C-alpha cells in the first residue's frame, strides 16, 4: 500500500510471512486459516479459508480491542475479510481456541473464544501456557516494523451508542430501535413470508424455512390450546407472525405488544391486509405498562432475553398477573451457561446491547417463584442452525438489495452475526427452549389432560 510495505515485502517475504509465525505462537499451533496481507503476500495452510487483511488498521483495532470486538470492528468496516466460506473460517478459529483451552494457561490477548461470549464451561480462553517474554518482544517488533501501532481507530458507524440507566424505559426503547427500527422490507428479504424472527421447528428433512416457521407457530398454538374467542397476550410480538397465525388459524383475540415503532406499524398493516384488525390489537408500548383484565394465554417468543437479569422476576410476576386461573404461558427463549449470561462483545455492541441470557433451569425457577407451574420444557437447540443458515442464505442471495436498504457495513454486521450465531447453536454454546407453564386455579386445577400430546 505504501513504499515501506513494498520494501519490507521484498526484504522479508511480505507482511503475511512476518505475521503468521507470531500468530501461531499465540495460538500454540498451526493457524486454521491462511492469511493474505495488505501488500499481497500470503502465508498459512493451503486450502484453508483465507483471512484477508486489507489494511493494517485491522490489526490496530485488535490491539486496542483484543478479542472478538476488535475482529468484528475490522470485519464490518471491510478492513478484514474472508475469502471463502465465512462459516468455515469461524469454525476453524473456534476450534483453534478450543485447542488452546484444553492445553491450559491464560489467553494473553484477553479475547474470548467466539462471537457471543465465553466457553461453555464459563471460563476464559486458556491457551497452552504463557508466551515467553521473548515471544512478546518478537511480536512487538513485528508490529512496529509493519506500522501497526497507532491511535485508536474510531468505532464503526453501525456500533450501538446507547446511554442512560440500564433497562430504563428510554434506554430499552433505544436498544430495540437500534436492531428493529429499520425498514420492514429488510426483514422481508431474509425471513420467511410469515416474518418469524425466531427459531423454527424443523419436522422433516424436506422442510423449507416457511414450513419450519409454520410448524413452530402450530406447536405454540397447540401448547397454548388456542381456541376461537380466547384472549392471547403476545409480549414482544415481533413482525406479527404469531399474532396473525393465532387470529387467522384459531380465531384468537390477540393483544400484540412491541416496543418497536416499525414493528407495530407493520403488524397493524398486516392485520388490516388480512382482514384481522378486529381480532388483533397492536400496542407500541413497554411490557411494564401492560395492564387490564387477565388473558386466557400469554406468549413471549425470544423477547425475554431483552428484559435483563434484575427485571426478570418482575417480568414473571407480570405474566402471572396477566393470566386467568388455569391460563397457560409459552416462553421461547435463548439460553447460555450460568457463568456467561451476556451476548458477548460483538452482540452487545452491534445487535442487542444489554441482552441477558441464563440457563433454562434458572428461568424455570423464576417462573415458579412467580406462582406459575412449569409443565414442559422442550429444547429446540438443533432447530436453530438450519433456521439461521436459511436467513444467511437469503442475505447472500439478495446481497445487492440488502445493501441498498441498510448499507454495506450493516449488511456485513448481519453476515457475521448469522454465521457466528448458527455455529454457536450447532456446537452447543447457546441453546433455545420452549417453556410451557400454567397459573394454577383454586385447588391446584391446571386444566391439562392426563395424557398430553407429544410432538
Secondary structure, 3 states (H helix, E strand, C coil): CCHHHHHHHHHHCCHHHHHHHHHHHHHCCCCCCEEECCCCCEECCCCCCEEEECCCHHHHHHHHCCCHHHHHHHHHHCCEEEECCHHHHHHHHHHHHHHHHHHCCCCCCCCCCECCECCCCCCCCCCCCCCCHHHHHHHHHHHHHCCCCCCCCCCCCCCCCCCCCCCCHHHHHHHHHHHHCCCHHHHHHHCCCCCCCCCCCCCCCCCCHHHHHHHHHHHHHHHHCCCCCCEEEEECCCCCHHHHHHHHHHCCEEEEEECCHHHHHHHHHHHHHCCCCCCEEEEECCHHHCCCCCEEEEEEECCHHHCCCCCHHHHHHHHHHCEEEEEEEEEEEEECCCCCCECCHHHHHHHCCCCECECHHHHHHHHHHCCEEEEEEEECHHHHHHHHHHHHHHHHHCHHHHHHHHCHHHHHHHHHHHHHHHHHHHCCCCEEEEEEEEECCHHHCCCCCCCCCCC
